[in-house]
Amino acid sequence: MSAKKNPVGVYDSGVGGLSVLREINRLLPNENLIYFGDQAKVPYGGRPIDELRSLAEGVTRFLLKQNCKSIVIACNTASAAALKYLRALYPGLPFVGMEPAVKPAAELTRSGKVGVLATPSTFAGTLYASVVERFAHDVEVFQHTCPGLVSQIERGYLDTPKTRQILETAIQPMLESGVDTLVMGCTHYPFVIPTIEKITHRLARVIDPAPAVARQLKRVLEQADLLNPEVKAGNLTFYTSGDSHKFAQRIAQLIRIDVIPNQVRWVEQDLKQIERTLR
């Protein structure tokens, strides 16, 4: 098989990266895509950087065994911790990572005040600090880690009282301070944009970075001459290190795809596929 027809690997700690997968599939519908959700380890947000790098390396090895021609780290936390590390480790492999969309937010804000919702690891990373230093020197940036929000989204609780409380605690003080632009700094968070819009009454612009990541992947594949030339729709394959049945429910709920995911498990620092049993 030509390398051009090989799949693109997309991975996240859980279901959040499905927001990125959805945009990639819209922009590049003929690409074969493999999605891995590391639900046995979710959330990534509080894990130390060395552990995040070890997990990212293990996922990369697994995706390379699936003949992936490029890997999208559809997780802000993993990108902040491991993107530079993985590029050095696999210099011939095109990686695309997540970068908090502070630049477009700084360009779009009228009040000069921008809010960023992300995990503690993202905020602590040098990638985020670099983005803020380069693009946000003329704006005031407000931050919140939204504790518990990733777990709510993993359970499919997109607009429950608890989810609204988490978001209101984060967003209301920002609105009162004059924030008019909100950045989704975690790939899970775009799935609660409708709830955020209820809280803000659509008075604040919400930036989902997923479309920009899909466009960057297209540029990377074009530059490497790796775009799939086939015109038919690509295959979508899903893996999880967690419960495959629950993962199937989230996939159907969040991106409207009915599929039976493959199940894998961590064996020391490697991912091994669990064979399906007939029922």
Backbone bond lengths (Angstrom), bond angles and torsions (degrees), N, CA, C in turn:
res aa  C-N    CA-C-N  psi(-1)  N-CA   C-N-CA  omega(-1)  CA-C   N-CA-C  phi
1 M - - - 1.466 - - 1.521 110.01 -
2 S 1.329 116.01 136.86 1.452 120.14 175.49 1.513 110.18 -62.68
3 A 1.340 115.53 142.85 1.466 119.38 178.69 1.521 111.37 -58.63
4 K 1.324 117.27 -26.67 1.456 120.64 -179.94 1.530 111.78 -62.96
5 K 1.325 115.69 -28.02 1.465 119.84 -178.42 1.528 112.26 -89.78
6 N 1.320 116.61 -4.86 1.464 119.93 177.25 1.525 110.20 -65.91
7 P 1.319 116.98 156.13 1.465 119.46 -177.54 1.520 113.85 -76.90
8 V 1.317 114.31 160.50 1.460 122.77 168.34 1.524 107.10 -96.59
9 G 1.323 116.81 129.88 1.458 120.90 177.20 1.521 110.83 -90.65
10 V 1.316 116.00 136.29 1.475 122.43 178.91 1.523 106.46 -128.97
11 Y 1.329 117.41 128.91 1.465 116.81 179.63 1.519 113.23 -141.61
12 D 1.337 113.01 153.32 1.460 121.90 179.09 1.529 107.25 -150.01
13 S 1.311 115.20 172.52 1.457 120.06 176.53 1.520 111.88 -67.77
14 G 1.315 117.30 -21.83 1.459 120.88 -177.89 1.511 111.11 -163.08
15 V 1.337 115.76 -126.23 1.468 120.14 -175.00 1.520 113.29 -89.31
16 G 1.330 117.57 -10.20 1.465 120.00 -174.25 1.512 113.54 -57.65
17 G 1.330 116.98 -42.06 1.453 120.76 -177.97 1.515 113.97 -65.52
18 L 1.342 116.98 -10.73 1.462 119.35 174.79 1.526 110.71 -61.27
19 S 1.342 117.56 -27.04 1.459 120.43 176.58 1.523 110.60 -65.68
20 V 1.326 116.65 -32.89 1.466 121.61 177.21 1.530 110.11 -78.36
21 L 1.326 116.56 -44.15 1.467 120.60 177.54 1.527 110.68 -54.94
22 R 1.324 116.92 -43.15 1.470 121.68 179.99 1.515 111.18 -57.64
23 E 1.333 117.03 -43.54 1.469 120.28 -178.90 1.526 111.46 -71.93
24 I 1.327 117.03 -36.85 1.475 120.04 176.89 1.522 109.77 -62.67
25 N 1.328 116.19 -43.42 1.460 120.38 -178.83 1.526 111.61 -65.69
26 R 1.330 116.82 -32.75 1.472 120.74 177.16 1.521 111.09 -68.96
27 L 1.319 115.84 -43.92 1.466 120.29 -175.92 1.519 112.43 -78.82
28 L 1.329 116.32 -36.66 1.473 121.92 -175.90 1.531 109.28 -125.96
29 P 1.323 117.54 66.80 1.471 120.46 -172.33 1.525 114.75 -65.61
30 N 1.325 117.21 -18.03 1.461 119.21 -179.39 1.532 113.09 -91.11
31 E 1.324 117.40 -3.91 1.461 119.88 178.25 1.535 110.75 -78.13
32 N 1.321 115.92 138.72 1.461 121.34 171.49 1.532 108.10 -78.79
33 L 1.315 116.64 130.78 1.461 120.89 -174.52 1.525 110.90 -125.24
34 I 1.316 114.94 137.42 1.466 121.61 172.71 1.523 107.49 -117.44
35 Y 1.340 115.89 126.82 1.461 120.28 178.88 1.525 109.01 -113.40
36 F 1.337 115.12 132.96 1.464 120.84 174.95 1.515 109.60 -122.44
37 G 1.324 116.25 123.67 1.455 122.39 174.26 1.522 109.59 -108.73
38 D 1.316 116.58 118.13 1.473 121.24 -175.79 1.526 110.09 -85.70
39 Q 1.318 115.78 62.57 1.466 120.14 -171.59 1.525 113.51 -71.52
40 A 1.320 117.10 -15.38 1.465 119.01 174.30 1.526 110.97 -70.45
41 K 1.328 116.23 -19.66 1.469 120.47 -175.98 1.529 112.54 -114.91
42 V 1.331 118.10 -1.13 1.455 120.29 -177.76 1.527 109.92 -68.82
43 P 1.320 120.61 142.60 1.470 126.70 -2.23 1.529 112.25 -85.46
44 Y 1.323 114.91 153.61 1.463 121.05 176.80 1.531 111.68 -81.01
45 G 1.329 116.82 -20.94 1.458 122.15 -166.49 1.510 116.68 -52.68
46 G 1.323 118.96 -34.31 1.458 119.99 -176.67 1.510 114.67 -101.43
47 R 1.331 117.53 7.21 1.465 119.96 -175.89 1.530 111.17 -84.75
48 P 1.334 117.53 147.45 1.472 120.53 -179.97 1.525 111.06 -68.34
49 I 1.311 115.84 157.07 1.459 121.66 -173.57 1.519 112.56 -61.29
50 D 1.332 118.44 -37.71 1.462 120.77 -179.85 1.526 110.88 -63.77
51 E 1.319 116.63 -39.87 1.465 120.13 178.25 1.520 110.73 -67.43
52 L 1.327 117.28 -41.28 1.464 121.03 179.08 1.525 110.76 -62.15
53 R 1.311 117.18 -39.74 1.464 120.48 178.22 1.526 110.86 -67.10
54 S 1.324 116.96 -39.70 1.460 120.54 178.36 1.525 110.45 -63.82
55 L 1.337 117.10 -42.68 1.462 120.97 177.52 1.528 110.63 -63.63
56 A 1.328 116.19 -44.77 1.468 120.28 -179.13 1.524 110.91 -62.06
57 E 1.331 116.74 -38.47 1.468 120.40 178.94 1.524 110.55 -66.93
58 G 1.333 116.92 -41.01 1.453 120.56 177.95 1.522 112.48 -64.10
59 V 1.335 116.50 -41.63 1.471 120.60 177.75 1.529 110.01 -64.77
60 T 1.316 116.67 -41.70 1.462 120.41 179.77 1.522 111.01 -61.59
61 R 1.319 117.29 -43.70 1.471 120.15 177.64 1.523 110.39 -59.73
62 F 1.322 116.45 -42.36 1.464 120.30 179.77 1.526 111.21 -63.37
63 L 1.332 116.80 -45.21 1.463 120.01 -178.70 1.528 111.49 -67.60
64 L 1.311 117.07 -32.92 1.469 119.73 176.29 1.531 110.65 -66.69
65 K 1.328 117.19 -32.59 1.463 119.93 175.43 1.532 111.21 -66.41
66 Q 1.349 115.95 -22.13 1.469 120.29 176.31 1.535 110.67 -90.03
67 N 1.348 115.92 11.26 1.479 123.06 177.30 1.529 113.26 65.34
68 C 1.310 117.20 33.03 1.466 119.72 179.29 1.530 110.11 -67.44
69 K 1.323 116.24 135.36 1.460 122.10 -178.54 1.528 111.80 -90.27
70 S 1.314 116.30 -16.39 1.464 122.36 179.00 1.516 107.35 -157.61
71 I 1.322 116.96 154.81 1.464 120.73 -179.83 1.518 109.95 -129.20
72 V 1.320 115.03 129.62 1.466 122.15 175.12 1.522 107.80 -104.11
73 I 1.317 116.73 117.61 1.466 120.62 175.56 1.526 106.31 -86.16
74 A 1.336 115.10 92.08 1.466 121.21 -173.25 1.521 110.35 -86.35
75 C 1.308 115.36 49.64 1.461 123.16 -176.42 1.522 107.75 -150.35
76 N 1.308 117.07 120.29 1.465 120.34 -178.84 1.520 111.68 -64.03
77 T 1.331 116.61 -40.46 1.460 120.50 -178.65 1.529 111.03 -63.95
78 A 1.337 116.71 -47.60 1.459 120.34 179.76 1.524 111.56 -66.64
79 S 1.330 117.10 -36.66 1.469 120.49 177.51 1.520 110.62 -62.52
80 A 1.332 115.81 -45.43 1.465 120.06 -179.35 1.517 111.38 -62.16
81 A 1.335 116.48 -36.78 1.465 120.23 -175.43 1.514 113.53 -86.15
82 A 1.345 117.38 -33.79 1.463 118.54 -163.50 1.520 115.90 -130.11
83 L 1.323 120.57 -7.21 1.463 120.12 -174.85 1.528 111.14 -61.11
84 K 1.305 117.45 -51.51 1.462 121.47 179.71 1.525 110.49 -61.79
85 Y 1.314 116.37 -40.50 1.468 122.78 179.40 1.529 110.86 -61.33
86 L 1.334 117.42 -45.87 1.467 121.32 -178.51 1.526 111.55 -68.80
87 R 1.320 117.07 -37.23 1.460 119.47 178.38 1.526 111.08 -63.16
88 A 1.318 116.57 -35.77 1.469 119.91 177.43 1.523 111.29 -72.59
89 L 1.330 116.25 -34.04 1.460 121.59 -177.62 1.531 111.83 -75.21
90 Y 1.351 115.52 -34.97 1.468 121.25 -178.88 1.533 109.11 -126.74
91 P 1.322 117.55 73.50 1.465 120.87 -172.14 1.526 114.15 -64.60
92 G 1.320 118.79 -21.06 1.456 119.97 -179.47 1.513 114.16 -92.37
93 L 1.328 117.44 -0.48 1.467 121.69 -175.62 1.528 110.18 -103.65
94 P 1.335 118.13 123.29 1.477 119.54 179.04 1.531 111.18 -72.68
95 F 1.322 115.91 118.81 1.466 121.98 175.45 1.523 109.48 -107.30
96 V 1.321 115.97 145.79 1.457 122.21 170.47 1.520 106.83 -126.81
97 G 1.324 116.91 129.02 1.458 120.26 -178.35 1.515 111.93 -119.36
98 M 1.309 114.72 178.69 1.464 121.83 178.78 1.525 109.37 -96.14
99 E 1.310 115.30 135.78 1.460 122.07 174.75 1.520 107.85 -127.82
100 P 1.339 118.03 126.26 1.464 118.87 -179.80 1.530 111.34 -52.50
101 A 1.329 116.17 131.90 1.467 121.53 -171.69 1.526 111.59 -78.86
102 V 1.332 114.86 54.71 1.468 120.34 -179.63 1.532 110.88 -73.33
103 K 1.336 116.51 -35.90 1.466 119.62 -178.72 1.523 112.51 -60.07
104 P 1.352 119.62 -54.39 1.461 118.33 177.99 1.521 113.04 -63.23
105 A 1.331 117.08 -32.83 1.461 119.78 178.20 1.530 110.70 -64.26
106 A 1.337 116.14 -42.69 1.470 120.45 179.06 1.522 111.40 -64.79
107 E 1.337 116.32 -31.83 1.463 120.37 179.24 1.520 111.92 -76.97
108 L 1.334 117.86 -29.01 1.458 121.27 -173.34 1.526 113.60 -94.08
109 T 1.330 117.90 -25.03 1.450 119.79 -175.86 1.533 111.88 -63.02
110 R 1.304 115.40 139.79 1.470 121.02 175.22 1.522 111.10 -100.48
111 S 1.330 115.78 -28.43 1.467 119.52 -178.81 1.524 111.88 -84.55
112 G 1.333 116.79 -14.40 1.459 120.00 -176.18 1.510 112.90 78.78
113 K 1.364 115.71 15.72 1.464 120.53 -179.30 1.522 109.29 -130.00
114 V 1.334 115.36 125.08 1.460 122.67 -173.69 1.519 109.65 -124.38
115 G 1.314 116.92 138.42 1.458 121.56 176.17 1.511 110.54 -107.80
116 V 1.331 117.08 139.00 1.458 122.21 177.92 1.522 108.47 -123.36
117 L 1.342 116.01 126.69 1.458 122.22 175.67 1.517 107.71 -107.56
118 A 1.327 117.43 120.63 1.468 120.94 -176.34 1.526 109.41 -159.25
119 T 1.326 115.94 176.60 1.465 120.97 179.64 1.530 110.31 -85.65
120 P 1.330 117.61 160.60 1.475 119.72 178.89 1.524 112.74 -56.28
121 S 1.339 117.28 -39.31 1.468 119.93 -178.52 1.523 111.93 -64.73
122 T 1.324 116.28 -36.03 1.467 119.81 177.75 1.523 110.14 -65.08
123 F 1.320 116.14 -47.00 1.464 119.76 -179.63 1.528 111.88 -63.96
124 A 1.325 116.69 -31.52 1.466 120.26 -177.21 1.519 112.78 -81.89
125 G 1.339 117.11 -12.49 1.450 120.34 -174.63 1.521 113.76 -77.91
126 T 1.318 115.80 156.35 1.464 120.76 178.79 1.527 111.65 -70.09
127 L 1.352 117.35 -26.42 1.463 120.19 179.29 1.516 110.95 -62.54
128 Y 1.320 116.58 -46.86 1.464 120.48 179.22 1.528 110.35 -63.85
129 A 1.319 116.56 -45.51 1.468 120.00 -179.95 1.520 110.96 -59.72
130 S 1.320 116.94 -39.35 1.458 121.06 179.60 1.519 111.58 -65.39
131 V 1.331 116.26 -42.11 1.469 120.79 -179.90 1.523 110.39 -63.65
132 V 1.324 116.38 -44.74 1.468 120.11 179.42 1.524 110.72 -63.57
133 E 1.330 116.27 -42.78 1.467 120.07 -179.10 1.526 111.63 -63.24
134 R 1.332 116.56 -39.65 1.467 120.92 -176.32 1.524 113.30 -77.18
135 F 1.322 116.62 -36.68 1.465 118.12 -167.25 1.529 115.21 -120.07
136 A 1.339 117.69 -10.13 1.464 118.14 -173.46 1.515 113.48 -118.13
137 H 1.342 116.53 22.92 1.469 117.75 -176.81 1.525 112.55 -69.98
138 D 1.332 117.66 -17.86 1.468 120.28 -179.79 1.523 112.49 -102.86
139 V 1.335 117.56 4.83 1.467 119.82 179.87 1.520 109.59 -127.60
140 E 1.327 115.02 160.46 1.460 121.08 175.45 1.517 108.28 -96.64
141 V 1.343 116.37 127.17 1.462 121.26 -175.90 1.530 109.53 -108.64
142 F 1.330 115.03 126.43 1.464 122.27 175.68 1.530 108.40 -106.21
143 Q 1.335 117.56 141.53 1.468 121.41 -174.27 1.519 111.23 -126.94
144 H 1.339 115.41 147.91 1.469 119.97 171.28 1.518 109.02 -152.58
145 T 1.348 115.75 141.69 1.465 120.59 -175.68 1.529 113.68 -92.56
146 C 1.332 117.76 -7.80 1.480 121.29 177.48 1.533 112.11 48.73
147 P 1.329 119.28 58.18 1.471 120.58 -178.09 1.529 112.20 -54.73
148 G 1.328 115.36 131.51 1.456 120.73 177.53 1.511 115.40 89.97
149 L 1.333 118.05 -10.75 1.465 119.90 -174.56 1.524 112.33 -69.05
150 V 1.340 116.89 -41.10 1.472 119.65 179.27 1.528 110.23 -58.89
151 S 1.320 117.51 -43.99 1.463 120.95 -179.61 1.527 111.26 -63.82
152 Q 1.321 117.46 -37.88 1.468 120.62 177.12 1.527 110.94 -62.10
153 I 1.315 116.18 -44.18 1.470 120.46 -178.65 1.521 110.35 -68.76
154 E 1.338 117.14 -38.02 1.464 120.13 176.46 1.526 111.37 -58.99
155 R 1.323 116.53 -31.78 1.467 120.30 179.34 1.532 112.60 -85.38
156 G 1.330 116.11 -6.33 1.456 119.20 -178.72 1.507 113.94 86.77
157 Y 1.334 117.01 12.46 1.472 121.22 -178.40 1.527 109.32 -90.59
158 L 1.322 116.33 81.25 1.465 121.16 -171.43 1.523 113.25 -86.86
159 D 1.328 117.36 -24.73 1.467 119.24 -176.52 1.521 110.57 -145.07
160 T 1.326 115.61 45.16 1.462 120.80 177.01 1.526 109.18 -91.23
161 P 1.339 117.65 166.23 1.473 119.23 177.86 1.527 113.32 -55.19
162 K 1.340 117.15 -40.30 1.471 119.26 -179.50 1.522 110.84 -65.94
163 T 1.344 117.09 -42.65 1.462 120.19 179.26 1.517 110.51 -62.97
164 R 1.320 116.79 -43.28 1.471 120.11 178.28 1.525 110.89 -62.37
165 Q 1.338 116.54 -38.90 1.470 119.54 179.90 1.523 111.05 -63.74
166 I 1.326 116.55 -43.21 1.469 120.54 178.47 1.524 109.94 -59.08
167 L 1.330 115.76 -46.40 1.464 120.32 -177.38 1.530 111.72 -69.86
168 E 1.314 116.84 -40.70 1.472 119.35 179.24 1.522 111.34 -63.61
169 T 1.332 116.28 -39.64 1.474 120.28 178.14 1.519 110.80 -60.56
170 A 1.342 116.15 -37.11 1.462 120.39 -179.26 1.514 112.66 -78.31
171 I 1.321 116.42 -43.27 1.466 121.13 -166.77 1.523 113.49 -90.69
172 Q 1.337 117.74 -36.84 1.468 119.48 -173.44 1.530 112.79 -57.35
173 P 1.349 118.92 -46.93 1.473 118.27 177.76 1.535 112.29 -61.97
174 M 1.328 117.33 -32.83 1.463 120.18 177.39 1.522 110.72 -64.59
175 L 1.333 116.19 -45.13 1.473 120.05 179.60 1.527 110.62 -62.32
176 E 1.325 115.72 -40.43 1.471 120.21 179.70 1.526 111.52 -66.19
177 S 1.333 116.19 -23.99 1.469 120.84 178.36 1.524 112.77 -88.43
178 G 1.334 116.53 -3.18 1.459 119.93 176.61 1.510 115.91 101.26
179 V 1.344 117.65 8.24 1.468 120.26 177.89 1.527 109.77 -62.94
180 D 1.331 116.15 131.09 1.467 119.91 178.08 1.522 113.02 -120.85
181 T 1.352 116.98 2.69 1.460 121.60 -179.54 1.524 108.55 -141.56
182 L 1.334 115.77 128.81 1.457 121.22 -178.27 1.526 109.90 -117.89
183 V 1.325 116.33 130.85 1.458 122.52 -179.74 1.523 109.40 -103.32
184 M 1.334 116.04 128.34 1.461 120.78 174.54 1.535 107.43 -84.11
185 G 1.335 116.24 99.61 1.456 121.35 -176.12 1.516 113.58 -93.80
186 C 1.331 116.75 17.63 1.464 123.43 175.45 1.515 106.34 -143.69
187 T 1.320 117.58 135.74 1.470 119.56 -174.85 1.523 112.61 -68.61
188 H 1.323 118.55 -16.69 1.461 120.18 173.80 1.533 111.69 -68.47
189 Y 1.335 116.29 -33.97 1.459 120.04 -166.13 1.531 115.41 -67.71
190 P 1.344 120.67 -28.41 1.470 118.34 177.03 1.526 114.19 -56.98
191 F 1.325 117.45 -23.64 1.463 119.18 -179.95 1.525 112.84 -72.38
192 V 1.334 117.44 -12.38 1.469 119.31 175.64 1.532 111.15 -110.14
193 I 1.311 117.90 16.63 1.463 120.18 176.85 1.530 111.69 -57.38
194 P 1.347 119.97 -41.77 1.472 117.87 176.73 1.527 113.07 -57.70
195 T 1.341 117.14 -37.71 1.468 120.45 177.24 1.520 110.55 -69.05
196 I 1.328 116.79 -40.08 1.470 120.72 177.11 1.524 110.58 -60.85
197 E 1.320 116.84 -41.40 1.469 120.57 -179.21 1.523 111.46 -65.96
198 K 1.334 117.27 -30.90 1.476 119.76 174.51 1.525 110.23 -66.61
199 I 1.328 115.82 -40.78 1.466 120.33 -178.86 1.524 110.98 -68.20
200 T 1.320 116.89 -40.54 1.472 120.93 -176.68 1.525 112.60 -88.88
201 H 1.339 116.71 -7.26 1.468 121.67 -175.20 1.535 110.32 55.94
202 R 1.342 114.92 31.57 1.465 123.03 179.41 1.537 112.63 60.35
203 L 1.329 116.57 23.27 1.469 120.23 179.17 1.534 111.38 -86.15
204 A 1.321 117.14 -10.31 1.459 121.31 177.47 1.526 108.82 -120.09
205 R 1.310 116.48 136.61 1.457 121.25 176.06 1.532 108.92 -74.29
206 V 1.328 116.13 135.08 1.468 121.50 179.82 1.524 108.75 -111.05
207 I 1.321 116.37 126.16 1.466 120.74 -176.72 1.528 109.88 -106.55
208 D 1.322 114.97 117.94 1.457 123.53 173.92 1.529 107.16 -99.26
209 P 1.343 118.89 119.12 1.467 120.51 -176.12 1.522 114.38 -77.27
210 A 1.329 118.40 -8.31 1.468 120.76 -172.89 1.528 113.55 -57.34
211 P 1.335 121.22 -45.05 1.470 119.49 179.12 1.528 112.90 -59.15
212 A 1.342 117.09 -37.81 1.463 120.11 179.14 1.525 111.04 -67.40
213 V 1.322 117.41 -34.86 1.465 120.86 178.10 1.531 110.16 -67.06
214 A 1.332 116.32 -41.01 1.472 119.68 177.48 1.527 110.71 -61.65
215 R 1.340 116.82 -40.89 1.473 119.85 178.81 1.521 110.88 -66.38
216 Q 1.333 116.95 -37.31 1.468 120.17 177.83 1.521 110.85 -65.63
217 L 1.331 117.05 -40.45 1.464 119.86 176.85 1.524 110.03 -60.01
218 K 1.321 117.20 -43.09 1.468 119.88 179.21 1.519 110.78 -59.62
219 R 1.347 116.89 -43.60 1.472 120.43 178.72 1.522 111.08 -62.43
220 V 1.316 116.70 -42.99 1.466 121.36 -179.18 1.527 110.69 -63.00
221 L 1.317 116.87 -44.27 1.462 120.30 179.98 1.530 111.15 -67.30
222 E 1.319 116.44 -37.33 1.470 119.82 177.19 1.520 110.71 -63.81
223 Q 1.334 116.71 -44.90 1.460 120.94 -178.48 1.524 111.81 -63.82
224 A 1.331 116.36 -33.17 1.465 120.97 179.83 1.525 112.25 -91.20
225 D 1.326 116.66 3.54 1.466 122.43 -177.22 1.533 110.58 54.28
226 L 1.339 115.66 48.90 1.462 121.41 -176.56 1.526 113.57 -120.08
227 L 1.340 118.38 6.98 1.460 119.50 178.03 1.525 109.53 -64.30
228 N 1.310 115.96 137.17 1.454 120.94 179.14 1.527 109.60 -70.10
229 P 1.342 118.73 121.10 1.459 120.89 -177.20 1.523 113.85 -77.80
230 E 1.342 117.47 -11.98 1.459 119.09 -177.60 1.527 111.07 -68.54
231 V 1.327 115.97 147.99 1.463 120.58 -177.66 1.526 112.00 -97.41
232 K 1.320 117.07 -11.75 1.469 118.66 179.53 1.524 110.20 -76.80
233 A 1.318 115.04 160.47 1.462 120.51 179.57 1.523 110.54 -63.58
234 G 1.318 115.69 137.71 1.456 120.03 -179.80 1.518 112.57 -75.23
235 N 1.321 115.50 164.48 1.470 121.42 177.61 1.522 110.35 -84.76
236 L 1.327 116.38 144.10 1.458 122.49 174.92 1.522 107.89 -115.39
237 T 1.337 116.57 121.32 1.455 122.21 -179.34 1.523 108.35 -123.23
238 F 1.328 116.62 136.91 1.457 120.99 -175.19 1.523 111.07 -122.69
239 Y 1.331 115.36 140.05 1.461 122.92 175.25 1.527 108.59 -130.58
240 T 1.325 115.69 148.66 1.454 120.56 173.04 1.519 109.66 -141.90
241 S 1.319 116.32 147.92 1.467 120.72 173.30 1.521 110.10 -92.95
242 G 1.336 116.38 2.13 1.456 121.40 178.83 1.520 111.69 -106.64
243 D 1.317 116.30 -144.24 1.460 123.10 -178.91 1.524 109.18 -83.15
244 S 1.332 116.96 115.64 1.465 120.20 -174.73 1.526 112.39 -67.05
245 H 1.321 117.32 -31.68 1.471 119.84 -179.34 1.530 110.85 -70.35
246 K 1.323 116.48 -43.21 1.463 119.71 176.67 1.524 110.87 -65.91
247 F 1.332 115.77 -36.34 1.457 119.71 178.67 1.530 110.18 -64.58
248 A 1.327 116.60 -40.63 1.467 120.57 177.32 1.527 110.71 -59.95
249 Q 1.324 116.93 -39.20 1.469 120.74 178.48 1.526 111.03 -63.72
250 R 1.335 116.99 -42.32 1.464 120.24 -179.82 1.525 110.81 -67.60
251 I 1.330 117.77 -39.99 1.465 120.64 178.97 1.523 110.02 -60.27
252 A 1.335 115.62 -44.65 1.466 119.85 179.70 1.522 110.85 -65.14
253 Q 1.315 116.57 -39.65 1.463 120.77 -178.37 1.529 111.76 -69.67
254 L 1.335 116.74 -42.72 1.457 120.56 -168.97 1.522 113.73 -89.50
255 I 1.330 118.07 -37.33 1.469 118.97 -177.48 1.531 112.67 -127.91
256 R 1.341 116.37 11.42 1.470 121.72 171.21 1.531 113.02 59.13
257 I 1.320 116.78 42.29 1.463 121.61 175.64 1.523 107.61 -122.67
258 D 1.332 115.76 126.85 1.458 120.75 176.05 1.526 108.83 -94.17
259 V 1.304 116.36 118.44 1.460 120.54 -174.07 1.526 108.83 -154.16
260 I 1.321 116.00 154.49 1.465 121.36 172.64 1.523 107.79 -102.92
261 P 1.330 118.56 105.27 1.468 120.04 -177.99 1.526 111.68 -69.23
262 N 1.312 114.81 153.63 1.461 121.79 171.88 1.523 108.74 -82.58
263 Q 1.311 115.96 145.34 1.461 119.84 -179.30 1.525 110.13 -108.29
264 V 1.323 115.26 134.61 1.453 121.89 175.40 1.522 108.29 -127.45
265 R 1.312 116.00 166.04 1.460 119.05 176.80 1.524 109.13 -140.68
266 W 1.319 114.14 153.79 1.456 119.88 176.73 1.525 109.23 -79.50
267 V 1.328 116.00 125.54 1.457 122.48 171.70 1.520 105.69 -119.34
268 E 1.342 114.65 102.03 1.467 121.80 -168.98 1.531 108.07 57.27
269 Q 1.340 119.48 -112.63 1.463 119.55 -176.31 1.528 112.96 -110.87
270 D 1.332 116.07 18.97 1.457 120.51 179.84 1.519 110.99 -125.25
271 L 1.332 115.63 154.15 1.458 122.15 177.49 1.525 109.55 -99.90
272 K 1.330 115.71 129.02 1.458 121.99 179.40 1.522 108.64 -120.20
273 Q 1.339 115.80 134.22 1.456 119.41 -179.69 1.521 110.65 -76.11
274 I 1.332 115.69 139.24 1.452 122.62 175.91 1.520 108.10 -95.67
275 E 1.304 116.96 123.78 1.465 120.16 -178.26 1.524 109.57 -68.49
276 R 1.335 114.76 138.20 1.455 120.19 177.85 1.536 109.67 -71.28
277 T 1.318 115.22 145.29 1.467 120.42 174.25 1.513 108.81 -108.24
278 L 1.314 116.97 140.32 1.455 121.30 -179.90 1.527 109.53 -73.15
279 R 1.335 114.55 140.97 1.459 119.04 -179.79 1.520 110.10 -120.93
